Amino acid sequence: MVSINIDGDQVVFEVRGLDKLWAFRSSLQMPLAHIVGVEANADQVGRWWHGFKLLGTDVPGLFGAGTFRYDGELVFWDVYNPANAIIVSLDHERYKKLIIEVDDPADAVARLQSAIARGR
């Protein structure tokens, strides 16, 4: 599970609990300007193959956490329940996408989209 904290023009995605261990990552920080899209799409997340695991944990059908290579791009996953996942598309960052599980997908998407709109 990941919590999202917006501080001015920066956003911090904080990996919580044991997910830090599985993902080999405790947080990701970036400018809001580097987020080019955010959506909650459980069907798409549930269908996606995680890609080739580079660093992290992948238990097919159960969860994926860590860094994966998918279609030649790096993607960060931290998802147990696709129904609570959001997809954050990035530009000018190491990762092309963050596919993360959050407490409330609709709220997370709305907060990020609102912050991005304010920053433009």
C-alpha positions in Angstrom: 0.0 0.0 0.0 1.2 3.5 -0.8 0.2 6.8 0.7 0.4 10.0 -1.3 1.6 13.3 0.2 1.5 16.5 -1.9 3.8 19.3 -0.6 3.7 22.4 -2.9 5.0 21.4 -6.3 6.3 18.0 -5.1 4.6 14.7 -4.5 5.8 11.9 -2.3 4.6 8.3 -2.8 5.4 6.6 0.6 5.5 2.8 0.5 4.0 1.6 3.8 4.5 -1.5 6.0 6.1 -4.7 4.7 5.6 -3.5 1.2 8.9 -1.6 1.7 10.6 -4.9 2.0 8.9 -6.5 -1.0 9.4 -3.5 -3.2 12.9 -2.7 -2.1 11.7 0.9 -1.9 10.4 3.2 0.8 9.4 6.2 -1.2 9.4 8.0 -4.5 9.5 11.8 -4.7 9.0 13.9 -7.9 7.7 17.2 -9.1 4.0 17.3 -9.8 4.9 18.6 -13.3 6.3 15.2 -14.2 2.9 13.5 -13.7 1.2 13.5 -17.1 -1.8 11.3 -16.2 -3.5 9.5 -13.3 -6.4 7.1 -13.4 -8.0 4.3 -11.5 -8.6 1.4 -13.8 -8.9 -1.9 -11.9 -9.7 -3.9 -15.0 -6.5 -2.8 -16.8 -4.3 -3.3 -13.7 -5.8 -6.8 -13.1 -5.0 -7.8 -16.7 -1.5 -6.5 -16.9 1.4 -8.7 -16.8 3.9 -7.0 -14.4 6.8 -7.4 -16.9 10.3 -8.7 -16.1 11.1 -8.3 -12.5 14.3 -6.3 -12.0 14.1 -5.7 -8.2 11.3 -6.7 -6.0 8.8 -9.4 -5.4 6.3 -11.0 -7.9 3.8 -13.7 -6.9 1.6 -14.2 -9.9 -2.0 -13.9 -9.1 -1.3 -12.5 -5.7 0.8 -9.4 -5.7 3.7 -7.5 -7.4 6.0 -5.0 -5.7 9.1 -3.4 -7.0 10.7 -2.4 -10.3 9.7 -4.2 -13.5 10.6 -3.7 -17.1 7.5 -3.7 -19.3 7.7 -2.9 -23.1 11.2 -1.5 -22.7 10.2 0.9 -19.9 10.6 0.8 -16.1 7.4 0.5 -14.1 7.0 0.5 -10.3 4.4 -1.8 -8.9 3.0 -2.1 -5.5 -0.4 -3.9 -5.8 -2.2 -6.6 -3.9 -5.8 -5.7 -4.8 -6.2 -4.2 -8.3 -9.6 -2.7 -7.2 -7.6 -0.2 -5.1 -4.9 0.5 -7.6 -4.2 3.7 -9.5 -1.9 4.2 -12.5 0.3 7.3 -12.5 1.9 8.1 -15.9 5.2 10.0 -15.7 7.5 12.0 -17.9 11.2 12.9 -17.2 11.4 10.2 -14.4 13.2 6.9 -14.1 9.8 5.1 -14.1 7.3 5.5 -16.9 4.4 4.4 -14.7 3.7 3.9 -11.0 1.0 1.2 -10.5 0.2 1.4 -6.9 -2.4 0.4 -4.4 -3.9 3.2 -2.3 -6.6 3.4 0.4 -9.1 5.3 -1.7 -8.4 5.3 -5.5 -11.1 7.9 -6.3 -9.8 10.3 -3.7 -6.1 9.8 -4.7 -6.9 10.4 -8.4 -8.9 13.5 -7.5 -6.2 15.0 -5.2 -3.5 14.4 -7.8 -5.5 15.8 -10.7 -6.4 18.8 -8.7 -2.8 19.5 -7.6 -1.6 19.0 -11.2 -4.2 21.5 -12.4 -3.3 24.1 -9.8 0.4 23.8 -10.8 -0.2 24.5 -14.5 
